[in-house]
Structure formats: structure tokens, C-alpha cells
Amino acid sequence: MFFHEVFSSVQGEGPYVGNRQVFIRFVGCNWQCAFCDTQTDIKPKYFLLEKTPGLRDFLKLENPVEPAMMGELIKDYYNLERHHSISLTGGEPLLHTEYIKQLVPHIQGTRRGIFLETNGTLPDKLASVINIIDIISMDIKLHSSTRENTPWERHKEFLKVASQKDVYVKLVVSSDTTFSELEQAIQIIKNIDQSIELVLQPVTPKGGILPPSNNYILSIQELALKTLKNVRIVPQTHLMMGHL
């Protein structure tokens, strides 16, 4: 498997913001969001591994990496007992489910297990690994923010599978996000479980995509709270802190 980087930092998004995690950043994605900041090289010759959490003293190691070797590297450099969880992020980790099945047994020992960050478009892939995932951060990809058509049916099927575990839904909201888009997302959550948490994340400006005004994001939250039990506004706090 090819990777971009491995490091220890705090979760910067959603309801688990501030928790310490080991991040394993997979290559490749099946979606192309206009605001995305992820590298696009799907077979980089090297990946970066942070030796000392927070110091950015990266080792440059060769790709690809076998699952057992990745597990050894993580346990050699990070005390997993002091970490909330291990975040499988990307790119889109669910493009690599066979690798994940082999990797997870080698990265046990955190306080809450395996944390999956996903674009929420591959329900069958999720179903194949759901038993070894503990927490799921699922995006619903709004056209107004990504400039890609929203796959509503795939998102619905994905959340049905994800609802077996601790899951929250994240919407990246831009100045162009419409109430109509939000209402469709709300209905998907409502029809599965009204208590599933919805996180509204103002977009970090990139690719011509601009964040909503404070008044608009509050009005979107108010609309969502008419139907759902838990709705938060959480920006990308790790960027504010200057962390990875």
C-alpha cells in the first residue's frame, strides 16, 4: 500500500475535536472536491512519518508498505495507550479495504480503536470492514462545496451501514450552500436515526469556494435543529492552531 504521511496530532474536525490521534493518510480518492487539500499522487515513492509527535521531525520512508511493517512503525514511534484512536484518512481509505483488514490487527491499543474518515460514497466497501471499525466520520458531499453532483442514494445506503457503529455526518458548507441541499441531507439522517449527530463545517477557502457568513451558517443550524437532535458548527480547528 502507498501512503502520503503518518503523524500524531489532534483531531481538528467534528465532535471528537481535540482528541489525540495517530493519522494514517492513504493515497487516492474516488471524489474530486474543489476545496480538497490532499495530494493527488496515487503512487508516491516516499511517505513521511513523524518521529516525535508535534515536532514535525519527519522521516522519509519508501512506499509501498506491508500491513505488518506499518503496524511496527506505528508502535515503535507512538505510545498508542495515550491516543484516543487511530484515524484512517485520505484520500479515501475505503478504496483499500483488503489492506485495512490486514492492518487493523497490527494497530490495536488505543483508547477507542479505529476511526474512519470517509466521503461516504462506498457503502459496499464499508460493509466489508464495518466489524473492525469503531467510529465513522462520514461526509455528505454537497454540490455547492465540492462542485461534484451529490450522490444522494449512495450516501443514504452508506449511512444505513454506518449507523451500526458510532457515526456522525459532516457537511462542508460554503457561501453557495442552499437550504434545499441541507433539507435533503437532513432527511437522509432523519429517516435512519434522528440522534445521529450532524456537523456543519464552514469550508476553508480554496479553489474559489468561499465560506458562508456567520449569520447564514447559524440559520442553517437553526433549520437542521428543527428536525435533528444534535447539530454543531465546528470549523477546521487544527488549521487555527497551526497543527497538521
C-alpha positions as CSV (number, residue, x, y, z in Angstrom):
1,M,0.0,0.0,0.0
2,F,1.1,3.6,-0.8
3,F,0.8,6.3,1.8
4,H,1.3,10.1,2.0
5,E,2.1,10.5,5.7
6,V,1.7,9.2,9.2
7,F,1.7,11.5,12.2
8,S,0.4,12.1,15.7
9,S,-1.8,15.2,16.3
10,V,-5.2,16.2,17.5
11,Q,-8.5,15.7,15.6
12,G,-9.4,19.0,14.2
13,E,-13.0,18.4,13.0
14,G,-16.3,17.3,14.3
15,P,-17.4,16.1,17.8
16,Y,-14.1,14.5,18.6
17,V,-12.1,17.7,18.1
18,G,-9.1,18.0,20.4
19,N,-8.6,14.2,20.9
20,R,-5.1,12.9,20.2
21,Q,-5.0,10.5,17.3
22,V,-2.4,8.8,15.1
23,F,-3.3,9.7,11.5
24,I,-2.6,7.3,8.6
25,R,-3.2,9.1,5.4
26,F,-3.9,6.8,2.5
27,V,-3.4,7.8,-1.2
28,G,-6.2,8.0,-3.8
29,C,-9.8,9.2,-3.8
30,N,-12.9,8.5,-5.9
31,W,-14.1,12.1,-5.5
32,Q,-12.7,15.4,-6.6
33,C,-13.7,18.2,-4.3
34,A,-12.9,21.7,-5.4
35,F,-11.7,22.6,-1.9
36,C,-9.5,19.5,-1.4
37,D,-6.0,19.9,0.0
38,T,-4.9,16.3,-0.4
39,Q,-2.1,15.3,-2.6
40,T,-3.2,13.6,-5.8
41,D,-0.2,11.3,-6.5
42,I,-1.5,7.7,-6.1
43,K,1.9,6.1,-6.1
44,P,4.4,8.4,-4.3
45,K,7.9,7.0,-4.0
46,Y,8.1,8.1,-0.3
47,F,5.8,8.8,2.6
48,L,6.5,10.9,5.7
49,L,6.4,9.6,9.2
50,E,6.7,12.0,12.2
51,K,9.2,10.7,14.7
52,T,8.2,12.9,17.6
53,P,4.6,13.9,18.0
54,G,4.1,17.6,17.3
55,L,7.7,18.4,16.3
56,R,7.4,17.7,12.6
57,D,10.7,15.8,12.5
58,F,9.7,13.6,9.6
59,L,11.4,10.5,8.4
60,K,11.2,10.0,4.7
61,L,10.4,6.3,4.1
62,E,9.9,4.2,1.0
63,N,6.5,3.2,-0.4
64,P,4.8,0.7,-0.6
65,V,4.4,-0.7,2.9
66,E,3.2,-4.1,4.1
67,P,0.5,-4.0,6.8
68,A,2.7,-5.7,9.5
69,M,5.5,-3.2,8.8
70,M,3.2,-0.2,9.1
71,G,2.0,-1.6,12.4
72,E,5.6,-2.0,13.7
73,L,6.4,1.6,12.7
74,I,3.4,3.0,14.5
75,K,4.1,1.1,17.7
76,D,7.8,2.0,17.6
77,Y,7.1,5.7,17.3
78,Y,3.8,6.3,19.1
79,N,2.5,5.2,22.5
80,L,-0.9,4.0,21.5
81,E,-2.2,4.0,25.1
82,R,-2.0,7.8,25.1
83,H,-4.0,8.1,21.9
84,H,-7.8,8.3,21.6
85,S,-7.8,6.3,18.3
86,I,-6.1,5.8,15.0
87,S,-7.6,7.8,12.1
88,L,-7.7,6.1,8.7
89,T,-7.9,9.1,6.5
90,G,-7.0,10.1,2.9
91,G,-7.8,10.4,0.2
92,E,-10.5,7.7,0.6
93,P,-9.4,4.8,2.9
94,L,-12.3,2.6,1.7
95,L,-10.6,2.2,-1.6
96,H,-8.2,-0.1,0.2
97,T,-10.4,-2.4,2.3
98,E,-8.3,-5.5,1.9
99,Y,-5.3,-3.7,3.2
100,I,-7.3,-2.3,6.1
101,K,-8.4,-5.8,7.1
102,Q,-4.8,-6.9,7.3
103,L,-3.6,-3.6,9.0
104,V,-6.1,-3.3,11.9
105,P,-4.9,-6.3,13.9
106,H,-1.4,-4.7,13.9
107,I,-2.6,-1.3,15.3
108,Q,-4.5,-2.2,18.4
109,G,-4.0,-0.5,21.8
110,T,-5.6,3.0,21.6
111,R,-8.4,4.0,23.9
112,R,-11.2,4.0,21.4
113,G,-10.0,1.9,18.5
114,I,-10.2,2.7,14.7
115,F,-11.6,6.0,13.5
116,L,-12.6,6.1,9.8
117,E,-12.7,9.4,7.9
118,T,-14.6,8.8,4.7
119,N,-16.5,10.6,1.9
120,G,-19.5,8.3,2.5
121,T,-19.8,7.1,-1.1
122,L,-18.8,3.4,-0.9
123,P,-21.4,1.5,1.1
124,D,-20.4,-2.0,0.0
125,K,-16.8,-1.3,0.9
126,L,-17.8,-0.1,4.3
127,A,-19.9,-3.2,4.9
128,S,-16.9,-5.4,4.3
129,V,-14.9,-3.8,7.2
130,I,-17.7,-2.5,9.5
131,N,-16.9,-5.1,12.1
132,I,-13.4,-3.7,12.6
133,I,-14.2,0.0,12.6
134,D,-15.3,1.8,15.8
135,I,-16.1,5.4,14.9
136,I,-17.1,6.8,11.5
137,S,-16.8,10.3,10.3
138,M,-19.0,10.4,7.2
139,D,-19.2,13.3,4.7
140,I,-22.2,14.1,2.7
141,K,-20.7,15.8,-0.4
142,L,-22.7,18.9,-1.3
143,H,-22.5,20.1,-4.9
144,S,-22.3,23.7,-3.6
145,S,-19.0,23.0,-1.9
146,T,-17.4,20.2,-4.0
147,R,-18.7,21.2,-7.5
148,E,-19.5,17.4,-7.9
149,N,-23.0,16.1,-8.1
150,T,-24.1,14.8,-4.7
151,P,-24.6,11.0,-4.7
152,W,-27.8,11.1,-2.5
153,E,-28.7,7.4,-2.9
154,R,-25.2,6.2,-2.1
155,H,-25.0,8.5,0.9
156,K,-28.3,7.0,2.2
157,E,-27.1,3.4,1.7
158,F,-23.8,4.3,3.4
159,L,-25.4,5.8,6.5
160,K,-27.6,2.7,6.9
161,V,-24.4,0.6,7.2
162,A,-22.5,3.2,9.2
163,S,-25.4,3.5,11.8
164,Q,-24.3,0.1,13.2
165,K,-21.4,2.0,14.8
166,D,-20.7,5.4,16.4
167,V,-21.2,7.7,13.4
168,Y,-21.6,11.4,12.7
169,V,-22.3,13.2,9.5
170,K,-20.2,16.2,8.3
171,L,-21.3,18.8,5.8
172,V,-18.7,21.1,4.4
173,V,-20.8,24.3,3.9
174,S,-19.9,27.1,1.5
175,S,-21.4,30.5,0.7
176,D,-23.3,28.8,-2.1
177,T,-24.9,26.0,0.0
178,T,-28.7,26.0,-0.3
179,F,-31.4,25.2,2.1
180,S,-32.6,22.6,-0.4
181,E,-29.3,20.7,-0.2
182,L,-29.4,20.8,3.6
183,E,-33.0,19.6,3.7
184,Q,-32.1,16.5,1.6
185,A,-29.2,15.7,3.9
186,I,-31.4,16.2,7.0
187,Q,-34.0,13.8,5.6
188,I,-31.4,11.1,5.0
189,I,-30.3,11.4,8.6
190,K,-33.8,11.6,10.0
191,N,-35.0,8.5,8.1
192,I,-32.2,6.4,9.7
193,D,-31.8,7.9,13.2
194,Q,-32.6,11.5,14.3
195,S,-30.0,11.3,17.0
196,I,-27.1,10.9,14.6
197,E,-25.0,14.0,15.0
198,L,-24.7,16.5,12.2
199,V,-21.6,18.7,12.0
200,L,-21.7,21.8,9.9
201,Q,-18.2,22.7,8.8
202,P,-17.6,26.1,7.2
203,V,-15.3,25.5,4.2
204,T,-11.7,26.6,4.4
205,P,-11.4,28.9,1.3
206,K,-9.8,27.1,-1.7
207,G,-10.4,26.7,-5.4
208,G,-12.8,29.6,-5.5
209,I,-15.0,28.1,-2.8
210,L,-15.8,30.6,0.0
211,P,-17.2,30.1,3.5
212,P,-20.7,31.1,4.5
213,S,-21.3,34.2,6.6
214,N,-21.8,33.8,10.3
215,N,-25.5,34.7,10.0
216,Y,-26.0,32.1,7.2
217,I,-24.3,29.2,9.0
218,L,-26.4,30.0,12.1
219,S,-29.6,30.0,10.0
220,I,-28.6,26.6,8.5
221,Q,-28.0,25.2,12.0
222,E,-31.4,26.5,13.1
223,L,-33.1,24.8,10.2
224,A,-31.4,21.5,11.0
225,L,-32.3,21.7,14.7
226,K,-36.0,21.7,13.8
227,T,-35.6,18.0,12.8
228,L,-32.3,16.6,14.2
229,K,-31.3,16.2,17.9
230,N,-27.6,17.1,17.6
231,V,-26.3,19.8,15.2
232,R,-23.0,21.5,15.8
233,I,-21.0,24.2,13.9
234,V,-17.3,23.2,14.0
235,P,-14.7,24.8,11.7
236,Q,-11.3,23.2,11.0
237,T,-9.7,23.9,14.4
238,H,-6.4,22.3,13.6
239,L,-5.7,24.9,11.0
240,M,-6.4,27.6,13.5
241,M,-3.9,26.0,15.8
242,G,-1.3,25.5,13.1
243,H,-1.3,21.7,13.5
244,L,-1.3,19.1,10.9
